[in-house]
């Protein structure tokens, strides 16, 4: 362990790396676009409107995403803003791709949670929020679509506390809503940010006021909304939570901002406040303790692998979160799992599918590495002492299908496509004994549709999917004779690393197997298997 170059430490301190989470349609991709817009990274923010709109979100680069108007992959984007280097990890909102989102959250130091003012806290938000809470990262909330009528703001705060179990502190407070929306009152800086119907709000219109009772607000909003604002802010001041940066840093208090991302309203104010409160790169857990970003040489972990980001070149890109030190193009680093040295010659930074070679990066940054097939999700790369970062979260698949190629003449392309796309981690690949049939396991059925689409579009292969009745997968270890016996009866398949996995049609079948085979251990993921077999 050594003292870092002061210039490098200064660069690391400038980094802010966060993921944006929400339920589908709450405005997550729109919010991402507007942050990039205000950061100067794009000239015109594209809003996902569906099939007929020719303008698509920068972060939605895959063809199926553009056609369906949804995000099904995680994108990494970076830009400079007000002396900070910002890394945004845009995540899939669709629940069928939650595993990809969960892994992406391991690479983030903070999370921005988007909530639709009309719908409140929705199911997918709850699932993603739980992962943020487990990791103890700060969570910042943006209540979106104030230009539409929605739930009472106090009802939303109560819902956040009751459903998510986190206290909240409104940084600003809405003045009206929907057709009566006038703007927001900034509680900290005693000023009103004005909402102008039809404006793109590329320039913020602030009015400094002495407090919520300033008559200037009444002139703008009218007597009724002014009185309502005074009553509500007074109630917040008396009965609401106090602002506490320590609790925010621990993920126990969420600052809440109100705005309308589609109209750019409140986005820049949110970004400015977020950068003041969000943490610089934080220490990451490993098998030798916490890895400090400032005092350790280069290290990082792979949290995502994406095939065919450039379809013309059939490339594979491994996304690496740099956790400590400085990365330099061309440096040779230790690939811990393979116990070998690898040279990282062409590191990339991204604006969705647009890419540029990067000469240097620092802890907190996310870079892409060309992958000739040597990287897996969770791999640790480092200089100096060998160690491994925490295991990536895993999920047991809930839906299974046998997959075959329609045209036997395209078997080679089929094998290549299946191998490359399943290595991305959202679809798990199993093989049967002894026939070597291919079985796919997924967390959500939309993944089957995306896989089928991508095999056709990227590899020219049509497939047939035969749904199987299984609902549960369990990795098994223990008595080898029992495993061999079950293998011969085709009750066990093997994963891509030849580890034995039992598939079950129901919880009842699983319980029966646990009772019947006491010499076997059943694991919900390969993580448990690794821990008992190492």
KABELUR-V490017 format. One record per residue. RES is the residue in three letters. PSI is psi in whole degrees, -180 to 180 (999 if undefined). D_FIRST is the distance of its C-alpha to the first C-alpha in Angstrom with 2 decimals. Layout:
res->RES psi->PSI d_first->D_FIRST
res->RES psi->PSI d_first->D_FIRST
This chain:
res->UNK psi->134 d_first->0.00
res->UNK psi->164 d_first->3.80
res->UNK psi->134 d_first->7.17
res->UNK psi->152 d_first->9.21
res->UNK psi->127 d_first->12.71
res->UNK psi->-34 d_first->15.11
res->UNK psi->-39 d_first->17.47
res->UNK psi->-42 d_first->15.16
res->UNK psi->-37 d_first->14.41
res->UNK psi->-40 d_first->18.21
res->UNK psi->-43 d_first->18.90
res->UNK psi->-42 d_first->16.89
res->UNK psi->-22 d_first->18.75
res->UNK psi->-17 d_first->21.98
res->UNK psi->140 d_first->21.62
res->UNK psi->117 d_first->23.91
res->UNK psi->118 d_first->24.18
res->UNK psi->156 d_first->27.06
res->UNK psi->149 d_first->29.62
res->UNK psi->125 d_first->33.34
res->UNK psi->150 d_first->35.26
res->UNK psi->171 d_first->38.95
res->UNK psi->152 d_first->42.06
res->UNK psi->141 d_first->43.86
res->UNK psi->7 d_first->45.99
res->UNK psi->-13 d_first->44.42
res->UNK psi->20 d_first->43.36
res->UNK psi->-48 d_first->39.75
res->UNK psi->-38 d_first->40.20
res->UNK psi->-44 d_first->42.34
res->UNK psi->-42 d_first->39.73
res->UNK psi->-47 d_first->37.10
res->UNK psi->-43 d_first->39.58
res->UNK psi->-34 d_first->40.32
res->UNK psi->-43 d_first->36.70
res->UNK psi->-36 d_first->36.39
res->UNK psi->-49 d_first->39.71
res->UNK psi->-26 d_first->38.73
res->UNK psi->-1 d_first->35.47
res->UNK psi->10 d_first->37.70
res->UNK psi->-25 d_first->36.36
res->UNK psi->152 d_first->39.87
res->UNK psi->-34 d_first->43.28
res->UNK psi->124 d_first->45.12
res->UNK psi->129 d_first->43.89
res->UNK psi->132 d_first->45.39
res->UNK psi->132 d_first->46.56
res->UNK psi->119 d_first->47.10
res->UNK psi->-4 d_first->50.82
res->UNK psi->-164 d_first->51.64
res->UNK psi->-38 d_first->53.54
res->UNK psi->-17 d_first->55.83
res->UNK psi->130 d_first->53.34
res->UNK psi->-10 d_first->52.08
res->UNK psi->124 d_first->49.10
res->UNK psi->156 d_first->46.07
res->UNK psi->141 d_first->42.75
res->UNK psi->-37 d_first->39.98
res->UNK psi->-13 d_first->37.70
res->UNK psi->88 d_first->40.44
res->UNK psi->-21 d_first->40.44
res->UNK psi->141 d_first->41.84
res->UNK psi->-42 d_first->45.63
res->UNK psi->-30 d_first->46.36
res->UNK psi->-40 d_first->44.48
res->UNK psi->-38 d_first->46.73
res->UNK psi->-38 d_first->49.84
res->UNK psi->-12 d_first->49.17
res->UNK psi->32 d_first->47.48
res->UNK psi->159 d_first->44.53
res->UNK psi->124 d_first->40.81
res->UNK psi->2 d_first->39.90
res->UNK psi->163 d_first->36.54
res->UNK psi->129 d_first->33.35
res->UNK psi->149 d_first->32.88
res->UNK psi->128 d_first->29.82
res->UNK psi->148 d_first->30.62
res->UNK psi->153 d_first->28.89
res->UNK psi->164 d_first->30.32
res->UNK psi->140 d_first->29.82
res->UNK psi->122 d_first->31.56
res->UNK psi->47 d_first->31.75
res->UNK psi->6 d_first->28.40
res->UNK psi->151 d_first->26.57
res->UNK psi->113 d_first->25.51
res->UNK psi->131 d_first->26.97
res->UNK psi->115 d_first->26.48
res->UNK psi->129 d_first->29.43
res->UNK psi->102 d_first->29.58
res->UNK psi->129 d_first->33.31
res->UNK psi->157 d_first->34.17
res->UNK psi->132 d_first->37.39
res->UNK psi->-25 d_first->39.71
res->UNK psi->134 d_first->41.94
res->UNK psi->-26 d_first->41.48
res->UNK psi->-10 d_first->41.93
res->UNK psi->29 d_first->38.57
res->UNK psi->-29 d_first->36.63
res->UNK psi->-40 d_first->34.28
res->UNK psi->-41 d_first->33.01
res->UNK psi->-44 d_first->32.66
res->UNK psi->-43 d_first->30.78
res->UNK psi->-38 d_first->28.14
res->UNK psi->-36 d_first->27.90
res->UNK psi->-24 d_first->27.26
res->UNK psi->-21 d_first->24.01
res->UNK psi->-1 d_first->22.77
res->UNK psi->150 d_first->24.02
res->UNK psi->-12 d_first->22.68
res->UNK psi->166 d_first->26.31
res->UNK psi->142 d_first->29.81
res->UNK psi->121 d_first->33.07
res->UNK psi->121 d_first->36.07
res->UNK psi->129 d_first->39.43
res->UNK psi->130 d_first->42.57
res->UNK psi->124 d_first->46.12
res->UNK psi->-28 d_first->48.23
res->UNK psi->-30 d_first->51.20
res->UNK psi->-19 d_first->49.51
res->UNK psi->-151 d_first->46.89
res->UNK psi->117 d_first->44.18
res->UNK psi->171 d_first->44.82
res->UNK psi->-49 d_first->43.90
res->UNK psi->-33 d_first->41.08
res->UNK psi->-40 d_first->39.47
res->UNK psi->-46 d_first->39.50
res->UNK psi->-46 d_first->37.73
res->UNK psi->-36 d_first->34.97
res->UNK psi->-39 d_first->34.60
res->UNK psi->-37 d_first->34.02
res->UNK psi->-42 d_first->30.95
res->UNK psi->-42 d_first->29.58
res->UNK psi->-40 d_first->30.36
res->UNK psi->-35 d_first->28.67
res->UNK psi->-11 d_first->25.43
res->UNK psi->27 d_first->25.97
res->UNK psi->153 d_first->25.62
res->UNK psi->143 d_first->27.84
res->UNK psi->124 d_first->31.22
res->UNK psi->135 d_first->33.47
res->UNK psi->132 d_first->37.13
res->UNK psi->113 d_first->39.58
res->UNK psi->116 d_first->43.19
res->UNK psi->164 d_first->44.84
res->UNK psi->40 d_first->48.41
res->UNK psi->-13 d_first->49.85
res->UNK psi->-5 d_first->52.52
res->UNK psi->159 d_first->53.97
res->UNK psi->141 d_first->55.40
res->UNK psi->-157 d_first->53.22
res->UNK psi->155 d_first->52.41
res->UNK psi->135 d_first->52.63
res->UNK psi->-38 d_first->49.24
res->UNK psi->-36 d_first->49.45
res->UNK psi->-39 d_first->50.16
res->UNK psi->-43 d_first->47.02
res->UNK psi->-41 d_first->44.85
res->UNK psi->-37 d_first->46.50
res->UNK psi->-42 d_first->45.91
res->UNK psi->-44 d_first->42.16
res->UNK psi->-43 d_first->41.95
res->UNK psi->-45 d_first->44.35
res->UNK psi->-40 d_first->43.23
res->UNK psi->-18 d_first->39.49
res->UNK psi->30 d_first->38.97
res->UNK psi->139 d_first->37.15
res->UNK psi->161 d_first->38.52
res->UNK psi->153 d_first->39.06
res->UNK psi->108 d_first->39.43
res->UNK psi->118 d_first->41.61
res->UNK psi->-33 d_first->40.28
res->UNK psi->173 d_first->43.64
res->UNK psi->133 d_first->46.98
res->UNK psi->144 d_first->49.53
res->UNK psi->98 d_first->52.92
res->UNK psi->-176 d_first->55.16
res->UNK psi->155 d_first->54.41
res->UNK psi->-132 d_first->55.84
res->UNK psi->-16 d_first->58.83
res->UNK psi->12 d_first->58.54
res->UNK psi->121 d_first->54.86
res->UNK psi->-24 d_first->54.63
res->UNK psi->-163 d_first->50.93
res->UNK psi->149 d_first->48.30
res->UNK psi->121 d_first->47.97
res->UNK psi->111 d_first->44.52
res->UNK psi->-32 d_first->44.16
res->UNK psi->-39 d_first->41.34
res->UNK psi->7 d_first->42.78
res->UNK psi->64 d_first->46.47
res->UNK psi->160 d_first->47.50
res->UNK psi->131 d_first->49.14
res->UNK psi->119 d_first->47.95
res->UNK psi->135 d_first->51.17
res->UNK psi->128 d_first->51.86
res->UNK psi->118 d_first->54.46
res->UNK psi->132 d_first->56.21
res->UNK psi->-5 d_first->55.89
res->UNK psi->154 d_first->53.23
res->UNK psi->-3 d_first->49.99
res->UNK psi->37 d_first->48.27
res->UNK psi->-21 d_first->46.34
res->UNK psi->130 d_first->46.82
res->UNK psi->132 d_first->46.20
res->UNK psi->105 d_first->49.30
res->UNK psi->145 d_first->48.43
res->UNK psi->117 d_first->50.97
res->UNK psi->134 d_first->49.77
res->UNK psi->163 d_first->51.57
res->UNK psi->-15 d_first->51.90
res->UNK psi->-176 d_first->51.21
res->UNK psi->-19 d_first->52.51
res->UNK psi->9 d_first->55.96
res->UNK psi->128 d_first->56.20
res->UNK psi->-23 d_first->59.53
res->UNK psi->-33 d_first->57.89
res->UNK psi->-40 d_first->56.48
res->UNK psi->-38 d_first->59.99
res->UNK psi->-36 d_first->61.38
res->UNK psi->-42 d_first->58.94
res->UNK psi->-17 d_first->58.84
res->UNK psi->158 d_first->62.25
res->UNK psi->-41 d_first->63.26
res->UNK psi->-49 d_first->62.51
res->UNK psi->-34 d_first->58.91
res->UNK psi->-45 d_first->58.26
res->UNK psi->-40 d_first->59.57
res->UNK psi->-43 d_first->57.57
res->UNK psi->-45 d_first->54.35
res->UNK psi->-44 d_first->55.12
res->UNK psi->-43 d_first->55.80
res->UNK psi->-42 d_first->52.69
res->UNK psi->-38 d_first->50.27
res->UNK psi->-41 d_first->51.94
res->UNK psi->-41 d_first->51.41
res->UNK psi->-44 d_first->47.72
res->UNK psi->-35 d_first->47.29
res->UNK psi->-47 d_first->49.04
res->UNK psi->-13 d_first->48.08
res->UNK psi->171 d_first->44.90
res->UNK psi->151 d_first->41.28
res->UNK psi->153 d_first->39.60
res->UNK psi->128 d_first->36.86
res->UNK psi->103 d_first->33.54
res->UNK psi->-31 d_first->30.25
res->UNK psi->-44 d_first->28.30
res->UNK psi->-34 d_first->30.45
res->UNK psi->-44 d_first->30.13
res->UNK psi->-31 d_first->26.30
res->UNK psi->-3 d_first->26.68
res->UNK psi->22 d_first->29.26
res->UNK psi->-9 d_first->32.07
res->UNK psi->128 d_first->34.07
res->UNK psi->124 d_first->34.84
res->UNK psi->136 d_first->36.05
res->UNK psi->133 d_first->39.20
res->UNK psi->144 d_first->40.63
res->UNK psi->141 d_first->44.08
res->UNK psi->-166 d_first->45.11
res->UNK psi->99 d_first->46.53
res->UNK psi->-37 d_first->44.17
res->UNK psi->-27 d_first->47.04
res->UNK psi->10 d_first->48.46
res->UNK psi->3 d_first->45.09
res->UNK psi->124 d_first->45.92
res->UNK psi->-6 d_first->43.10
res->UNK psi->-47 d_first->40.37
res->UNK psi->-39 d_first->39.19
res->UNK psi->-43 d_first->39.38
res->UNK psi->-47 d_first->37.31
res->UNK psi->-44 d_first->34.68
res->UNK psi->-45 d_first->34.53
res->UNK psi->-40 d_first->34.17
res->UNK psi->-45 d_first->31.68
res->UNK psi->-27 d_first->29.28
res->UNK psi->-35 d_first->29.57
res->UNK psi->-27 d_first->28.72
res->UNK psi->148 d_first->26.51
res->UNK psi->150 d_first->22.75
res->UNK psi->175 d_first->20.19
res->UNK psi->133 d_first->17.75
res->UNK psi->164 d_first->16.74
res->UNK psi->142 d_first->14.13
res->UNK psi->144 d_first->15.38
res->UNK psi->144 d_first->15.99
res->UNK psi->180 d_first->15.05
res->UNK psi->0 d_first->15.95
res->UNK psi->17 d_first->12.71
res->UNK psi->-171 d_first->12.94
res->UNK psi->138 d_first->12.41
res->UNK psi->110 d_first->10.16
res->UNK psi->132 d_first->9.63
res->UNK psi->-25 d_first->11.15
res->UNK psi->-34 d_first->9.88
res->UNK psi->-12 d_first->6.15
res->UNK psi->151 d_first->5.55
res->UNK psi->-177 d_first->7.61
res->UNK psi->135 d_first->11.15
res->UNK psi->159 d_first->12.47
res->UNK psi->172 d_first->15.91
res->UNK psi->150 d_first->18.95
res->UNK psi->123 d_first->22.63
res->UNK psi->-6 d_first->24.91
res->UNK psi->143 d_first->28.14
res->UNK psi->131 d_first->30.08
res->UNK psi->123 d_first->33.19
res->UNK psi->146 d_first->35.88
res->UNK psi->40 d_first->38.29
res->UNK psi->-31 d_first->36.90
res->UNK psi->94 d_first->38.84
res->UNK psi->-29 d_first->41.94
res->UNK psi->-27 d_first->43.16
res->UNK psi->-1 d_first->40.25
res->UNK psi->44 d_first->39.66
res->UNK psi->160 d_first->35.90
res->UNK psi->133 d_first->33.22
res->UNK psi->128 d_first->30.27
res->UNK psi->124 d_first->27.15
res->UNK psi->125 d_first->25.71
res->UNK psi->126 d_first->21.91
res->UNK psi->119 d_first->20.11
res->UNK psi->124 d_first->16.89
res->UNK psi->-24 d_first->14.46
res->UNK psi->153 d_first->11.33
res->UNK psi->-158 d_first->10.91
res->UNK psi->138 d_first->13.90
res->UNK psi->139 d_first->16.41
res->UNK psi->137 d_first->18.82
res->UNK psi->133 d_first->22.15
res->UNK psi->-3 d_first->22.54
res->UNK psi->150 d_first->18.94
res->UNK psi->128 d_first->18.62
res->UNK psi->165 d_first->16.41
res->UNK psi->126 d_first->16.42
res->UNK psi->102 d_first->19.15
res->UNK psi->-45 d_first->18.13
res->UNK psi->-41 d_first->21.68
res->UNK psi->-11 d_first->23.34
res->UNK psi->49 d_first->20.73
res->UNK psi->162 d_first->21.39
res->UNK psi->136 d_first->20.14
res->UNK psi->146 d_first->21.83
res->UNK psi->130 d_first->22.40
res->UNK psi->90 d_first->22.63
res->UNK psi->-33 d_first->25.47
res->UNK psi->67 d_first->27.26
res->UNK psi->145 d_first->25.21
res->UNK psi->149 d_first->27.58
res->UNK psi->153 d_first->27.93
res->UNK psi->149 d_first->30.99
res->UNK psi->85 d_first->33.93
res->UNK psi->-122 d_first->35.34
res->UNK psi->-13 d_first->36.69
res->UNK psi->140 d_first->36.31
res->UNK psi->158 d_first->33.28
res->UNK psi->142 d_first->31.67
res->UNK psi->135 d_first->29.17
res->UNK psi->135 d_first->25.96
res->UNK psi->-37 d_first->24.17
res->UNK psi->152 d_first->20.89
res->UNK psi->166 d_first->19.60
res->UNK psi->169 d_first->16.84
res->UNK psi->134 d_first->15.48
res->UNK psi->-27 d_first->18.76
res->UNK psi->157 d_first->20.88
res->UNK psi->124 d_first->22.94
res->UNK psi->160 d_first->23.85
res->UNK psi->138 d_first->26.30
res->UNK psi->131 d_first->25.84
res->UNK psi->131 d_first->28.96
res->UNK psi->108 d_first->29.23
res->UNK psi->10 d_first->31.36
res->UNK psi->14 d_first->31.28
res->UNK psi->-10 d_first->27.86
res->UNK psi->146 d_first->26.28
res->UNK psi->156 d_first->27.04
res->UNK psi->129 d_first->26.45
res->UNK psi->-8 d_first->23.27
res->UNK psi->141 d_first->21.52
res->UNK psi->133 d_first->17.72
res->UNK psi->139 d_first->16.42
res->UNK psi->167 d_first->12.84
res->UNK psi->153 d_first->10.91
res->UNK psi->-140 d_first->8.87
res->UNK psi->135 d_first->9.05
res->UNK psi->140 d_first->12.36
res->UNK psi->172 d_first->13.27
res->UNK psi->137 d_first->16.12
res->UNK psi->166 d_first->16.80
res->UNK psi->148 d_first->19.85
res->UNK psi->143 d_first->23.17
res->UNK psi->147 d_first->25.39
res->UNK psi->144 d_first->28.50
res->UNK psi->160 d_first->31.61
res->UNK psi->142 d_first->35.32
res->UNK psi->128 d_first->38.29
res->UNK psi->155 d_first->40.84
res->UNK psi->-12 d_first->44.13
res->UNK psi->140 d_first->46.30
res->UNK psi->144 d_first->47.01
res->UNK psi->141 d_first->49.08
res->UNK psi->136 d_first->50.13
res->UNK psi->134 d_first->49.68
res->UNK psi->159 d_first->51.85
res->UNK psi->140 d_first->52.60
res->UNK psi->-41 d_first->56.09
res->UNK psi->110 d_first->56.63
res->UNK psi->-24 d_first->55.93
res->UNK psi->-17 d_first->55.86
res->UNK psi->24 d_first->52.60
res->UNK psi->-38 d_first->50.86
res->UNK psi->-47 d_first->48.25
res->UNK psi->-38 d_first->47.30
res->UNK psi->-49 d_first->47.36
res->UNK psi->-43 d_first->44.92
res->UNK psi->-46 d_first->42.52
res->UNK psi->-46 d_first->42.78
res->UNK psi->-45 d_first->42.37
res->UNK psi->-46 d_first->39.29
res->UNK psi->-42 d_first->37.56
res->UNK psi->-34 d_first->38.52
res->UNK psi->-22 d_first->37.67
res->UNK psi->-15 d_first->34.17
res->UNK psi->-21 d_first->33.59
res->UNK psi->-14 d_first->33.54
res->UNK psi->-23 d_first->36.40
res->UNK psi->129 d_first->38.98
res->UNK psi->141 d_first->38.45
res->UNK psi->130 d_first->40.29
res->UNK psi->154 d_first->42.06
res->UNK psi->143 d_first->44.46
res->UNK psi->160 d_first->47.42
res->UNK psi->141 d_first->48.60
res->UNK psi->5 d_first->50.52
res->UNK psi->-17 d_first->51.72
res->UNK psi->29 d_first->48.34
res->UNK psi->150 d_first->49.40
res->UNK psi->129 d_first->46.73
res->UNK psi->133 d_first->46.12
res->UNK psi->138 d_first->44.09
res->UNK psi->134 d_first->42.62
res->UNK psi->160 d_first->41.74
res->UNK psi->-33 d_first->41.02
res->UNK psi->146 d_first->43.68
res->UNK psi->-24 d_first->46.73
res->UNK psi->-26 d_first->46.11
res->UNK psi->-34 d_first->43.40
res->UNK psi->-45 d_first->46.28
res->UNK psi->-43 d_first->48.06
res->UNK psi->-42 d_first->45.06
res->UNK psi->-46 d_first->44.39
res->UNK psi->-43 d_first->48.09
res->UNK psi->-46 d_first->48.17
res->UNK psi->-36 d_first->45.12
res->UNK psi->-39 d_first->46.41
res->UNK psi->-48 d_first->49.67
res->UNK psi->-37 d_first->48.27
res->UNK psi->-22 d_first->45.37
res->UNK psi->-3 d_first->46.70
res->UNK psi->31 d_first->50.46
res->UNK psi->129 d_first->50.74
res->UNK psi->137 d_first->52.92
res->UNK psi->163 d_first->52.07
res->UNK psi->131 d_first->53.90
res->UNK psi->124 d_first->52.22
res->UNK psi->109 d_first->53.92
res->UNK psi->137 d_first->52.72
res->UNK psi->157 d_first->52.16
res->UNK psi->-2 d_first->52.82
res->UNK psi->150 d_first->49.38
res->UNK psi->-13 d_first->47.38
res->UNK psi->139 d_first->44.55
res->UNK psi->138 d_first->42.07
res->UNK psi->125 d_first->40.35
res->UNK psi->138 d_first->37.98
res->UNK psi->147 d_first->39.25
res->UNK psi->176 d_first->38.14
res->UNK psi->-133 d_first->39.64
res->UNK psi->116 d_first->42.85
res->UNK psi->-39 d_first->43.09
res->UNK psi->-41 d_first->46.91
res->UNK psi->-42 d_first->47.29
res->UNK psi->-44 d_first->45.06
res->UNK psi->-39 d_first->47.12
res->UNK psi->-46 d_first->50.30
res->UNK psi->-33 d_first->49.30
res->UNK psi->-41 d_first->48.16
res->UNK psi->-23 d_first->51.64
res->UNK psi->7 d_first->53.19
res->UNK psi->25 d_first->51.10
res->UNK psi->-6 d_first->49.62
res->UNK psi->137 d_first->46.10
res->UNK psi->178 d_first->44.50
res->UNK psi->145 d_first->41.18
res->UNK psi->-175 d_first->38.37
res->UNK psi->-16 d_first->36.93
res->UNK psi->20 d_first->34.72
res->UNK psi->23 d_first->37.83
res->UNK psi->139 d_first->36.86
res->UNK psi->137 d_first->40.04
res->UNK psi->132 d_first->41.01
res->UNK psi->137 d_first->44.20
res->UNK psi->140 d_first->45.99
res->UNK psi->149 d_first->48.27
res->UNK psi->-17 d_first->50.96
res->UNK psi->165 d_first->50.57
res->UNK psi->-34 d_first->48.79
res->UNK psi->-46 d_first->51.83
res->UNK psi->-40 d_first->51.29
res->UNK psi->-47 d_first->47.65
res->UNK psi->-40 d_first->48.72
res->UNK psi->-42 d_first->51.41
res->UNK psi->-39 d_first->48.94
res->UNK psi->-42 d_first->46.58
res->UNK psi->-38 d_first->49.61
res->UNK psi->-30 d_first->51.04
res->UNK psi->73 d_first->47.94
res->UNK psi->-16 d_first->46.26
res->UNK psi->0 d_first->44.33
res->UNK psi->149 d_first->42.40
res->UNK psi->134 d_first->39.42
res->UNK psi->127 d_first->39.63
res->UNK psi->139 d_first->36.56
res->UNK psi->-20 d_first->36.68
res->UNK psi->170 d_first->33.96
res->UNK psi->-15 d_first->32.27
res->UNK psi->-48 d_first->29.16
res->UNK psi->-36 d_first->31.11
res->UNK psi->-44 d_first->32.33
res->UNK psi->-41 d_first->28.91
res->UNK psi->-31 d_first->27.78
res->UNK psi->-17 d_first->30.91
res->UNK psi->-14 d_first->31.05
res->UNK psi->999 d_first->27.53
